Amino acid sequence: MYEEMIALLIIVCIIVWTVVLIKYLHENKKYKNSSYGKQSSKSFWKTISNQGARGEYRTSLVIDDAPLKDKMIFNCYIPNRNGDKTEIDMIMLCNKGIYVIENKNYSGWIFGDEKSKNWCETLKGKKYFFYNPIKQNKSHIKNLEKMLKVGDEKYISLITFNANANLKKVSTESQNVYVIGYNKLKQFMKDQLDKSDVLTDEQIEEIYQKLLPGTQLSDAEKQEHIERIRKTYKK
């Protein structure tokens, strides 16, 4: 009886691990075929093991499924006004415009408006503050326009939050500024089809080629950027 139970347990473990392996291989293949996976130097495992990268990847999957002819740029480093570099999470280029996407991985209730310096995350009874992502993205767009010179009206500022965030009280005022929760992102992307075209296919390709080198920094250059940001926030 004991030997039969051990044998059954082994069979169950083999079945479970086989299912897990098949699922992992399927997700790994999906990752490699995604716009994020094709451009990222990170493996599937490293991406899903990192909270920030995992959130960006999941957001990119929704965008990949959108009925828009687009080109995606991920983790793009561009010059800023201080002569250093700033990193932009995602940029979607399509006929409808240049979508500058700041992806946030927060949980709990989110409170904020366009003018406040900081926003608030309320989680398990505690409050945590973070820099206003609309202001952050506005700075990204200014730096992008200085580089691309295509016209301010062609940019859409899109702040996305992961599935664990509840946008409890968030407001925007400016045109082409949006704050979207993960569960509403799919519909938002569909709605963009109703907008007029502002970029031609040739312009999209030209912008893409200008930005692509910014995604190809070495690990040392990326680490230098991280250390510079840490020092800035310590001041």
C-alpha positions as CSV (number, residue, x, y, z in Angstrom):
1,M,0.0,0.0,0.0
2,Y,2.8,2.4,1.0
3,E,4.7,1.6,-2.3
4,E,1.6,2.3,-4.3
5,M,1.1,5.7,-2.7
6,I,4.7,6.6,-3.4
7,A,4.3,5.5,-7.0
8,L,1.1,7.6,-7.3
9,L,2.8,10.6,-5.8
10,I,5.6,10.3,-8.2
11,I,3.2,10.1,-11.2
12,V,1.3,13.2,-9.9
13,C,4.6,15.1,-9.5
14,I,5.6,14.2,-13.1
15,I,2.3,15.3,-14.5
16,V,2.4,18.6,-12.6
17,W,5.9,19.4,-13.6
18,T,5.1,18.4,-17.2
19,V,2.2,20.8,-17.3
20,V,4.4,23.6,-15.8
21,L,7.1,23.0,-18.3
22,I,4.7,23.0,-21.2
23,K,3.2,26.2,-20.0
24,Y,6.6,27.8,-19.5
25,L,7.7,26.8,-23.0
26,H,4.5,28.2,-24.5
27,E,4.9,31.5,-22.6
28,N,8.6,31.7,-23.6
29,K,7.7,31.2,-27.3
30,K,5.0,33.9,-26.9
31,Y,7.6,36.2,-25.4
32,K,10.1,35.7,-28.2
33,N,7.4,36.5,-30.8
34,S,6.3,39.7,-29.0
35,S,7.5,43.1,-29.8
36,Y,9.0,43.4,-26.3
37,G,10.9,40.0,-26.6
38,K,12.3,40.8,-30.0
39,Q,13.8,44.1,-28.9
40,S,14.8,43.2,-25.3
41,S,18.2,41.7,-24.5
42,K,16.6,40.1,-21.4
43,S,15.5,36.5,-21.4
44,F,11.9,35.6,-20.7
45,W,12.9,34.4,-17.2
46,K,14.7,37.6,-16.4
47,T,11.8,39.7,-17.6
48,I,9.1,37.9,-15.6
49,S,11.4,37.9,-12.5
50,N,11.7,41.7,-12.6
51,Q,8.6,43.6,-11.5
52,G,9.2,46.6,-13.7
53,A,10.1,44.6,-16.8
54,R,7.2,42.2,-16.2
55,G,4.7,45.1,-16.1
56,E,6.1,46.6,-19.3
57,Y,5.9,43.2,-21.0
58,R,2.3,42.7,-20.0
59,T,1.3,46.1,-21.1
60,S,3.1,45.6,-24.5
61,L,1.1,42.4,-25.1
62,V,-2.1,44.5,-25.0
63,I,-0.6,47.0,-27.4
64,D,0.6,44.3,-29.7
65,D,-3.0,43.0,-30.0
66,A,-4.4,46.5,-30.8
67,P,-5.7,46.9,-34.3
68,L,-3.1,49.6,-35.1
69,K,-0.2,49.4,-37.5
70,D,2.5,50.4,-35.2
71,K,6.2,50.2,-34.3
72,M,7.3,49.8,-30.7
73,I,10.4,51.2,-28.9
74,F,11.2,49.9,-25.4
75,N,13.5,51.3,-22.7
76,C,14.8,54.1,-24.9
77,Y,17.5,56.4,-23.7
78,I,17.5,59.9,-25.1
79,P,19.4,63.1,-24.3
80,N,17.8,65.4,-21.7
81,R,18.2,69.1,-21.0
82,N,21.1,68.5,-18.6
83,G,23.2,66.8,-21.2
84,D,22.6,63.4,-19.6
85,K,20.2,60.7,-20.7
86,T,16.6,59.9,-19.6
87,E,14.9,56.6,-20.1
88,I,11.4,56.2,-21.6
89,D,9.6,53.0,-20.8
90,M,7.7,52.6,-24.1
91,I,7.1,54.6,-27.3
92,M,4.4,53.5,-29.8
93,L,4.7,55.0,-33.2
94,C,1.6,54.8,-35.4
95,N,-0.3,56.9,-37.9
96,K,-2.3,58.3,-35.0
97,G,0.7,59.8,-33.3
98,I,3.6,59.2,-31.0
99,Y,2.4,57.5,-27.8
100,V,4.9,58.1,-25.0
101,I,4.0,55.4,-22.4
102,E,5.1,55.5,-18.7
103,N,4.3,52.2,-17.1
104,K,3.8,52.1,-13.3
105,N,3.9,49.0,-11.2
106,Y,2.0,50.1,-8.1
107,S,-0.8,48.3,-6.1
108,G,-3.7,49.5,-4.0
109,W,-5.5,52.7,-4.4
110,I,-4.0,55.5,-6.5
111,F,-4.7,59.2,-6.0
112,G,-3.4,62.1,-8.0
113,D,-4.1,64.9,-10.4
114,E,-2.2,66.6,-13.2
115,K,-0.9,69.6,-11.1
116,S,0.3,67.9,-7.9
117,K,4.0,67.3,-7.5
118,N,3.4,63.8,-6.0
119,W,0.8,61.1,-6.2
120,C,-0.2,58.7,-3.5
121,E,-0.5,55.0,-3.3
122,T,-2.5,53.6,-0.4
123,L,-1.8,50.0,0.4
124,K,-2.7,48.0,3.5
125,G,-3.5,51.2,5.4
126,K,-0.2,52.9,4.6
127,K,0.5,55.8,2.2
128,Y,3.4,55.9,-0.2
129,F,4.2,58.9,-2.4
130,F,5.7,58.9,-5.8
131,Y,6.5,61.7,-8.4
132,N,3.6,62.7,-10.6
133,P,3.9,60.5,-13.7
134,I,2.1,63.1,-15.9
135,K,4.9,65.6,-15.1
136,Q,7.5,62.9,-15.6
137,N,6.1,62.0,-19.0
138,K,5.7,65.7,-19.9
139,S,9.5,66.0,-19.4
140,H,10.0,62.9,-21.6
141,I,7.9,64.4,-24.4
142,K,9.8,67.7,-24.3
143,N,13.1,65.9,-24.6
144,L,11.7,63.8,-27.5
145,E,10.4,66.8,-29.4
146,K,13.8,68.6,-29.0
147,M,15.3,65.5,-30.7
148,L,12.7,64.7,-33.3
149,K,11.2,68.2,-34.1
150,V,7.8,66.8,-35.5
151,G,5.4,69.1,-33.6
152,D,4.0,69.0,-30.0
153,E,0.5,68.1,-31.2
154,K,1.6,64.7,-32.5
155,Y,2.4,63.3,-29.0
156,I,0.0,61.4,-26.7
157,S,1.1,61.0,-23.1
158,L,-0.1,57.7,-21.8
159,I,0.3,56.6,-18.1
160,T,-0.5,52.9,-17.5
161,F,-0.9,51.1,-14.2
162,N,-0.7,47.4,-13.6
163,A,-3.7,45.1,-12.8
164,N,-3.1,45.4,-9.1
165,A,-3.7,49.2,-9.0
166,N,-7.1,50.8,-8.4
167,L,-7.2,54.3,-9.9
168,K,-9.4,55.6,-7.1
169,K,-9.2,59.3,-7.7
170,V,-7.1,60.4,-10.7
171,S,-7.8,63.4,-12.9
172,T,-6.3,64.9,-16.0
173,E,-6.9,68.3,-17.7
174,S,-4.7,68.6,-20.7
175,Q,-5.6,67.3,-24.2
176,N,-3.7,64.1,-25.2
177,V,-2.9,63.1,-21.6
178,Y,-4.4,59.8,-20.4
179,V,-4.1,57.7,-17.2
180,I,-5.3,54.2,-17.8
181,G,-5.6,51.1,-15.7
182,Y,-4.6,47.8,-17.1
183,N,-8.2,46.5,-17.4
184,K,-9.1,49.5,-19.6
185,L,-6.1,49.6,-21.8
186,K,-7.5,47.3,-24.5
187,Q,-10.5,49.4,-25.0
188,F,-8.4,52.6,-25.0
189,M,-6.2,51.2,-27.8
190,K,-9.3,50.3,-29.9
191,D,-10.7,53.8,-29.4
192,Q,-7.5,55.3,-31.1
193,L,-8.8,54.0,-34.4
194,D,-11.3,56.9,-34.5
195,K,-8.5,59.5,-34.4
196,S,-7.2,61.2,-37.5
197,D,-3.9,60.3,-38.9
198,V,-1.0,62.7,-38.1
199,L,2.0,60.7,-39.2
200,T,2.8,58.9,-42.5
201,D,4.4,55.5,-42.8
202,E,7.6,57.2,-44.0
203,Q,7.6,59.5,-40.9
204,I,7.1,56.6,-38.6
205,E,10.0,54.7,-40.1
206,E,12.2,57.8,-39.9
207,I,11.4,58.4,-36.2
208,Y,11.9,54.7,-35.5
209,Q,15.4,54.7,-37.0
210,K,16.3,57.8,-35.0
211,L,15.2,56.2,-31.7
212,L,16.4,52.7,-32.1
213,P,20.0,53.4,-31.2
214,G,18.7,54.6,-27.8
215,T,17.6,51.0,-27.0
216,Q,21.0,49.5,-27.6
217,L,23.1,50.9,-24.7
218,S,25.5,48.6,-23.0
219,D,24.9,47.2,-19.5
220,A,27.6,49.5,-18.1
221,E,25.9,52.6,-19.6
222,K,22.5,51.5,-18.2
223,Q,24.1,51.0,-14.7
224,E,25.7,54.4,-14.9
225,H,22.3,55.9,-15.7
226,I,20.8,54.1,-12.7
227,E,23.5,55.3,-10.3
228,R,23.1,58.9,-11.6
229,I,19.3,58.7,-10.9
230,R,20.0,57.4,-7.4
231,K,22.4,60.2,-6.6
232,T,19.9,62.8,-7.9
233,Y,17.1,61.5,-5.6
234,K,19.4,61.5,-2.6
235,K,20.1,65.2,-3.0
